[in-house]
Amino acid sequence: MEKNNNRMIADSLLLDLRKRIDAIDDSILELLNRRACCAQEVAEIKQNQGEANCFYRPEREAEVLRRIGANNAGPLSNEAVVRFFRELMSECLALEKPLTVGFLGPEGTFTQQAAYKHFGHAIKVAPFPAIDEIFRAVEAGACQFGVVPVENSTEGVVTHTLDSFLRSALVIAGEVALRIHHNLMSRERDPARIRRVFSHQQSLAQCREWLDRFLPDVDRVSVSSNAEAARLSSVEPESAAIAGEVAAELYELAILERNIEDEPDNTTRFLVIGRDPVGSTGADKTSLLISTHNHPGALCRALEPFARHRLSMTKIESRPSRRGVWDYVFFIDVEGHRQDDDLAVALAELEKVSMVKILGSYPRGIG
């Protein structure tokens, strides 16, 4: 009797909670559509002002996401809240005018995953086979933005991206840090039926210890990309692929094991490239390249203004300038926006002793 009474009380409490949840959901739905209506009004105002090419503003999105994260009282994590609002803003922007974003293809690559992480899923994506083709597509206006890899925590810099900046007038509009998680995926539901594994050679190397332990007798086949590995596994029986989640969704493969990489902190940094400069947010980064005369102490003198104005450099990388043998340019990341007083003064001083090309000031990566 007492057990029945307790069950009835519990059922009554659950019913009340479900009614409250339904009411909250209805309120959320109303607020979401009210926000979308405001976004449409913003688009109308911008169109009336003659601004019709692209309504996306990286600095505005960064400010909103940082404010939402700062105001989050939980229990949802900041990461979850930021992810939700990024998708919300992506959908609202698509009502105004969908973005077309170029990425390093084919479909299903980590670069596509980085594009979705930065812009949300309500974008049009355009795969390109090479990094320089992404630059050309954005320069020509075929895409409003592009996403390109620039460095990996274990493999180092992506030289094709740095070299493309030497020739291009595009600017950096944002950055994305993506933890690279490799997943074993297949149409086979039983791992014991797998006879071969497809993946890019770097991914095979990054998962070698896991493969040695759990699939020691399975053939490892290197292919051009992880996306191509997923495509092959989708048509070949008794096979699997190592790739990211986007590839599993695209080729309708089941993820049998997640996060099989040997180094759990493996991270790739991607840059968002566009045609227009980005405004200041108060939490920015500036990337530039400099070229100095080839004589002792030239680089030290060039970098001295950063130290004197207490500006932190987060990266420096050298590349051949392609103008002569042993002639180099240096790619530098420094904290701050080019409009910030200290950085503006330091850059002016730097230009007196070096050739300087500012690649862009942009919000530091979020989430």
Secondary structure, 3 states (H helix, E strand, C coil): CHHHHHHHHHHHHHHHHHHHHHHHHHHHHHHHHHHHHHHHHHHHHHHHCCCCCCCCCHHHHHHHHHHHHHHCCCCCCHHHHHHHHHHHHHHHHHHHCCCEEEEECCCCCHHHHHHHHHHCCCCEEEEECCHHHHHHHHHHCCCCEEEEEEEECCCEECHHHHHHHHHCCCEEEEEEEEECCCEEEECCCCHHHCCEEEEEHHHHHHCHHHHHHHCCCCEEEEECCHHHHHHHHHHCCCEEEEECHHHHHHCCCEEEECCCCCCCCCEEEEEEEECCCCCCCCCEEEEEEEECCCCCCHHHHHHHHHHHCCCCEEEEEEEECCCCCCCEEEEEEEECCCCCHHHHHHHHHHHHHCEEEEEEEEECCCC
